Amino acid sequence: MLLLLIIMTTMNTNIQNSNRVLQYLQVTVFISLILYFGKTLFIPASFGLLVAIVMYPVCKWLEQRKWSRTLAITLSLTIVVVLFSVLIWLLSLELNYLVRDIPVMAQKLVKLSPGMKQWIYENLSVPLTVQDEWLQKMSTNLQNGIGSAIQGVLSATSTMLFMLFMIPVFAALYLYQRETFVKFLELIVGNKFKGRLHIILHQTTTTYFRFIKGTLIVYLIVGVLNSIGLLALGIEHAVLYGMLTAFMTIIPYVGILISALLPISAAIITKDSMWYPLGIIGVFGFVQYLEANVIFPRVVATQLNVSTWATLVAIIVGTILWGVAGMILFIPFVAIFKIVTDHVEDWKAINVLLSREE
């Protein structure tokens, strides 16, 4: 009888656990669908929240010195807009240099070194006459091809431009009506968790600061690695190209594309072998692989006190749902969720997965 009672209790416990897991899975799928189909709204709103949290200490400091909230918010967002404007200005300069060098690149491609042609012939069995015809056609179409590709990238980022316009709007609303949003959260969690809520909000501000700090460290490391690779290849202005390519990745798609093409075009123009531009592609590809799979998870995870496993999962899930924007945003989201699990006893199992081991 006692054995039967133990078996029945165990079965009931297993059924309850299974139902709880199914509920969690249903909620996860439902939230994922909302995030995916509503990304046009959620991406700028999330970036706006990021900017608002980062600039909140600045606004608070100005308001304590008798600045009006409107002026404090305006100054804070002006700083952000100026920084992004400088990045876009640098990007346009790179684009002008690239377009200017296209004719010279086309002529250089036609004069591909005989050694390279011979290697292609011996290893890939492509006749020299076919290579000459292919190079001639590519030289003829290079200007139009690169121009069309750049135009296509820019036109494809019209949604991104709209999001960039909406980010400061959302940030201003978050900062101006921050008491309203806090009161909204207080009503949701109730009086029982009201004290914990303010602790979580305070830690969230610190978390976002650590995220920005970690991201800047990542860009610095990537810039150094890029510069070392370009110096090893003997590329002129290697440090400038390496650091610029690293920091321009803050602008999704367009920044990395144009920044990488600039040293590649310089190598085609100044070097007599096509191995140099191929080497640059190899350096950037290898460094980008290290950034996505080693540097970014480890450095940012250290700053946020989140496990490397959780950071990698956040990057992959964020990329699936929101693309590059998700890769950037989901890491601090996981860090905030980890802070929440620190204060919710029922979520301690999840906290173990998210926490970084000391």
C-alpha positions as CSV (number, residue, x, y, z in Angstrom):
1,M,0.0,0.0,0.0
2,L,2.8,2.4,0.9
3,L,4.6,1.5,-2.3
4,L,1.5,2.2,-4.3
5,L,1.1,5.6,-2.6
6,I,4.7,6.5,-3.4
7,I,4.2,5.5,-7.1
8,M,1.0,7.5,-7.4
9,T,2.7,10.5,-5.8
10,T,5.6,10.2,-8.1
11,M,3.3,10.0,-11.2
12,N,1.4,13.0,-10.1
13,T,4.6,15.0,-9.6
14,N,5.9,13.9,-13.1
15,I,2.6,14.9,-14.7
16,Q,2.7,18.3,-13.0
17,N,6.3,18.8,-14.1
18,S,5.4,17.8,-17.7
19,N,2.4,20.2,-17.7
20,R,4.7,23.0,-16.5
21,V,7.3,22.3,-19.2
22,L,4.5,22.3,-21.8
23,Q,3.2,25.6,-20.5
24,Y,6.7,27.1,-20.7
25,L,7.1,25.8,-24.3
26,Q,3.8,27.3,-25.3
27,V,4.6,30.7,-23.8
28,T,8.1,30.6,-25.5
29,V,6.6,29.8,-28.9
30,F,3.9,32.4,-28.6
31,I,6.4,35.1,-27.5
32,S,8.8,34.1,-30.3
33,L,6.0,34.5,-32.9
34,I,5.1,37.9,-31.6
35,L,8.7,39.1,-31.6
36,Y,9.3,37.8,-35.2
37,F,6.2,39.2,-36.8
38,G,6.4,42.4,-34.8
39,K,10.1,43.1,-35.3
40,T,9.4,46.3,-37.2
41,L,8.0,47.8,-34.0
42,F,10.0,45.9,-31.4
43,I,13.5,46.5,-32.9
44,P,13.4,50.4,-32.8
45,A,11.5,50.3,-29.5
46,S,14.2,48.0,-28.0
47,F,17.1,50.1,-29.3
48,G,15.3,53.2,-28.0
49,L,15.1,51.6,-24.6
50,L,18.8,50.8,-24.8
51,V,19.6,54.4,-25.6
52,A,17.3,55.7,-22.9
53,I,18.8,53.5,-20.2
54,V,22.4,54.4,-21.2
55,M,21.5,58.1,-21.3
56,Y,19.4,58.1,-18.2
57,P,22.3,58.9,-15.9
58,V,23.2,61.9,-18.1
59,C,19.6,63.2,-18.0
60,K,19.3,62.7,-14.2
61,W,22.6,64.5,-13.7
62,L,21.4,67.5,-15.7
63,E,18.0,67.5,-14.1
64,Q,19.7,67.6,-10.7
65,R,21.4,70.8,-11.8
66,K,18.1,72.6,-12.5
67,W,17.9,71.7,-16.2
68,S,14.4,71.0,-17.4
69,R,13.6,67.5,-18.4
70,T,13.0,68.5,-22.0
71,L,16.4,70.2,-22.4
72,A,18.2,67.4,-20.6
73,I,16.7,64.8,-23.0
74,T,17.4,67.0,-26.0
75,L,21.1,67.3,-25.1
76,S,21.5,63.6,-24.3
77,L,19.9,62.5,-27.6
78,T,21.9,65.1,-29.5
79,I,25.1,63.5,-28.3
80,V,23.9,60.1,-29.6
81,V,22.7,61.6,-32.9
82,V,26.1,63.4,-33.4
83,L,28.0,60.2,-32.8
84,F,26.0,58.2,-35.3
85,S,26.2,61.1,-37.8
86,V,30.0,61.0,-37.6
87,L,29.9,57.3,-38.4
88,I,27.6,57.8,-41.3
89,W,29.8,60.7,-42.6
90,L,32.9,58.4,-42.4
91,L,30.9,55.7,-44.3
92,S,30.0,58.2,-47.0
93,L,33.7,59.2,-47.3
94,E,34.7,55.5,-47.7
95,L,32.0,55.1,-50.3
96,N,33.3,58.1,-52.3
97,Y,36.9,56.7,-52.2
98,L,35.6,53.3,-53.3
99,V,33.7,54.7,-56.3
100,R,36.7,56.8,-57.3
101,D,39.0,53.7,-57.4
102,I,36.7,51.4,-59.4
103,P,38.2,52.3,-62.8
104,V,41.7,51.6,-61.6
105,M,40.6,48.3,-60.0
106,A,39.0,47.3,-63.3
107,Q,42.3,47.8,-65.1
108,K,44.3,46.0,-62.4
109,L,42.0,43.0,-62.6
110,V,42.7,42.6,-66.3
111,K,46.4,42.6,-65.6
112,L,46.1,39.6,-63.2
113,S,49.6,38.2,-62.6
114,P,50.6,35.2,-64.9
115,G,51.5,33.2,-61.8
116,M,48.0,33.4,-60.5
117,K,46.6,32.4,-63.9
118,Q,49.0,29.5,-64.1
119,W,48.0,28.3,-60.6
120,I,44.3,28.4,-61.6
121,Y,45.1,26.5,-64.7
122,E,47.1,23.8,-63.0
123,N,44.8,23.3,-60.0
124,L,41.3,24.1,-61.3
125,S,41.9,23.2,-65.0
126,V,40.6,26.5,-66.3
127,P,42.2,27.4,-69.7
128,L,44.1,30.7,-69.9
129,T,41.9,31.9,-72.8
130,V,38.8,31.3,-70.7
131,Q,40.4,33.2,-67.8
132,D,41.2,36.1,-70.1
133,E,37.7,36.3,-71.4
134,W,36.2,36.1,-67.9
135,L,38.5,38.9,-66.6
136,Q,37.7,41.1,-69.6
137,K,34.0,40.7,-69.0
138,M,34.4,41.3,-65.3
139,S,36.4,44.4,-66.0
140,T,33.8,45.7,-68.3
141,N,31.0,45.1,-65.8
142,L,32.8,46.0,-62.6
143,Q,31.8,49.6,-62.4
144,N,28.1,48.9,-63.0
145,G,28.2,45.8,-60.9
146,I,29.7,47.4,-57.8
147,G,27.5,50.5,-58.2
148,S,24.4,48.4,-58.5
149,A,25.3,46.2,-55.5
150,I,25.9,49.2,-53.3
151,Q,22.7,50.8,-54.5
152,G,20.8,47.5,-53.8
153,V,22.3,47.4,-50.3
154,L,21.3,51.0,-49.6
155,S,17.8,50.5,-51.0
156,A,17.4,47.3,-49.0
157,T,18.1,49.2,-45.8
158,S,15.2,51.6,-46.2
159,T,13.5,49.8,-43.3
160,M,16.7,50.2,-41.3
161,L,16.7,54.0,-42.0
162,F,13.1,54.2,-40.8
163,M,14.1,52.3,-37.6
164,L,17.0,54.7,-37.1
165,F,14.6,57.6,-37.3
166,M,12.3,56.0,-34.7
167,I,15.0,55.0,-32.2
168,P,15.5,58.6,-30.8
169,V,11.7,59.1,-30.8
170,F,11.3,56.0,-28.6
171,A,14.3,57.0,-26.4
172,A,12.8,60.5,-25.8
173,L,9.4,59.0,-24.8
174,Y,11.0,56.5,-22.5
175,L,13.1,59.2,-20.8
176,Y,10.3,61.8,-20.6
177,Q,7.7,59.4,-19.3
178,R,9.9,57.1,-17.2
179,E,7.8,57.4,-14.1
180,T,4.7,56.3,-16.0
181,F,6.5,53.1,-17.3
182,V,7.8,52.4,-13.8
183,K,4.3,52.8,-12.3
184,F,3.0,50.4,-15.1
185,L,5.6,47.8,-14.1
186,E,4.7,48.2,-10.4
187,L,1.0,47.6,-11.1
188,I,1.9,44.4,-13.0
189,V,4.2,42.9,-10.4
190,G,2.1,44.0,-7.4
191,N,3.1,45.2,-4.0
192,K,4.7,41.9,-3.1
193,F,7.5,42.3,-5.7
194,K,7.6,46.1,-5.8
195,G,10.8,46.4,-3.8
196,R,12.5,43.8,-6.0
197,L,11.4,45.6,-9.1
198,H,13.3,48.7,-8.2
199,I,16.4,46.6,-7.4
200,I,16.1,45.0,-10.8
201,L,15.7,48.3,-12.6
202,H,18.8,49.7,-10.9
203,Q,20.8,46.6,-11.8
204,T,19.5,46.8,-15.4
205,T,20.9,50.3,-15.8
206,T,24.3,48.9,-14.6
207,T,23.9,45.9,-16.9
208,Y,23.4,48.1,-20.0
209,F,26.4,50.2,-19.1
210,R,28.5,47.0,-18.9
211,F,27.1,45.9,-22.2
212,I,28.2,49.1,-23.9
213,K,31.6,48.8,-22.2
214,G,32.0,45.2,-23.4
215,T,30.9,46.0,-26.9
216,L,33.6,48.8,-27.1
217,I,36.2,46.4,-25.9
218,V,35.1,43.9,-28.6
219,Y,35.5,46.6,-31.3
220,L,38.9,47.5,-30.0
221,I,40.1,43.8,-30.0
222,V,38.7,43.3,-33.5
223,G,40.3,46.5,-34.7
224,V,43.7,45.4,-33.3
225,L,43.4,41.9,-34.9
226,N,42.4,43.5,-38.3
227,S,45.3,45.9,-38.1
228,I,47.8,43.1,-37.3
229,G,46.5,41.0,-40.3
230,L,46.7,44.0,-42.7
231,L,50.2,44.9,-41.4
232,A,51.3,41.3,-42.0
233,L,50.1,41.7,-45.6
234,G,51.9,45.0,-46.0
235,I,48.8,47.1,-46.7
236,E,49.2,50.8,-46.5
237,H,47.3,52.6,-43.6
238,A,46.7,49.1,-42.1
239,V,45.9,50.5,-38.6
240,L,43.4,53.0,-40.0
241,Y,41.6,50.4,-42.2
242,G,41.6,47.8,-39.4
243,M,40.2,50.0,-36.7
244,L,37.7,51.7,-39.1
245,T,36.4,48.3,-40.3
246,A,35.9,47.2,-36.7
247,F,34.0,50.2,-35.5
248,M,31.9,50.6,-38.7
249,T,30.3,47.2,-38.0
250,I,28.1,49.2,-35.6
251,I,26.1,50.0,-38.7
252,P,24.6,46.7,-39.8
253,Y,25.4,45.3,-43.3
254,V,26.4,48.6,-45.0
255,G,29.2,49.5,-42.5
256,I,31.1,46.2,-42.8
257,L,30.6,45.9,-46.5
258,I,32.0,49.3,-47.5
259,S,34.7,49.3,-44.8
260,A,36.0,46.0,-46.0
261,L,35.9,46.9,-49.7
262,L,38.1,50.0,-49.1
263,P,41.3,48.1,-48.0
264,I,40.6,45.4,-50.7
265,S,40.4,48.1,-53.4
266,A,43.6,49.7,-52.0
267,A,45.4,46.3,-52.3
268,I,44.2,45.8,-55.8
269,I,45.5,49.2,-56.8
270,T,48.8,49.2,-55.0
271,K,49.8,45.5,-55.2
272,D,50.8,43.4,-58.2
273,S,49.2,40.2,-57.1
274,M,45.7,39.2,-56.4
275,W,46.8,37.2,-53.4
276,Y,46.8,40.4,-51.3
277,P,43.0,41.2,-51.7
278,L,42.3,37.5,-51.2
279,G,44.5,37.6,-48.0
280,I,42.5,40.6,-46.8
281,I,39.2,38.7,-47.3
282,G,40.7,35.8,-45.4
283,V,41.9,38.1,-42.5
284,F,38.5,39.8,-42.2
285,G,36.6,36.5,-42.5
286,F,38.7,34.9,-39.8
287,V,38.5,37.8,-37.4
288,Q,34.7,38.1,-37.9
289,Y,34.5,34.4,-37.1
290,L,36.5,34.9,-33.9
291,E,34.3,37.9,-33.0
292,A,31.0,36.1,-33.4
293,N,32.0,32.8,-31.7
294,V,34.8,33.6,-29.3
295,I,35.5,37.3,-28.6
296,F,32.0,38.7,-28.4
297,P,30.5,35.9,-26.2
298,R,33.5,35.8,-23.8
299,V,34.1,39.6,-23.4
300,V,30.5,40.7,-23.3
301,A,29.5,37.7,-21.2
302,T,32.2,38.7,-18.7
303,Q,31.0,42.3,-18.5
304,L,27.3,41.2,-18.1
305,N,28.1,38.2,-15.7
306,V,26.2,35.9,-18.1
307,S,27.5,32.4,-19.1
308,T,29.1,32.0,-22.5
309,W,26.5,29.3,-23.3
310,A,23.6,31.7,-22.7
311,T,25.4,34.4,-24.7
312,L,25.8,32.1,-27.7
313,V,22.2,31.0,-27.5
314,A,21.1,34.7,-27.3
315,I,23.2,35.5,-30.4
316,I,21.7,32.6,-32.4
317,V,18.1,33.1,-31.4
318,G,18.4,36.9,-31.8
319,T,19.9,36.5,-35.3
320,I,17.0,34.1,-36.3
321,L,14.3,36.4,-35.1
322,W,15.7,39.9,-35.7
323,G,18.9,39.5,-37.8
324,V,21.9,41.6,-36.9
325,A,19.7,43.8,-34.6
326,G,18.7,40.7,-32.7
327,M,22.3,39.6,-32.3
328,I,23.0,43.0,-30.6
329,L,19.8,43.3,-28.5
330,F,19.2,39.8,-27.2
331,I,22.5,39.7,-25.2
332,P,21.4,42.5,-22.8
333,F,17.9,41.0,-22.9
334,V,19.4,37.7,-21.5
335,A,21.4,39.7,-19.0
336,I,18.2,41.4,-17.8
337,F,16.4,38.1,-17.6
338,K,19.3,36.7,-15.6
339,I,18.8,39.6,-13.1
340,V,15.1,38.8,-12.8
341,T,15.9,35.1,-12.1
342,D,18.2,36.3,-9.3
343,H,15.2,37.6,-7.5
344,V,12.6,34.9,-8.4
345,E,12.9,31.7,-6.4
346,D,10.9,29.6,-8.8
347,W,13.3,30.4,-11.6
348,K,16.6,29.4,-9.9
349,A,17.0,26.5,-12.4
350,I,17.1,29.0,-15.2
351,N,19.4,31.2,-13.2
352,V,21.9,28.4,-13.0
353,L,22.1,28.2,-16.8
354,L,22.4,31.9,-17.3
355,S,24.9,32.7,-14.6
356,R,28.6,32.9,-15.2
357,E,30.6,30.5,-13.0
358,E,33.1,32.2,-10.7
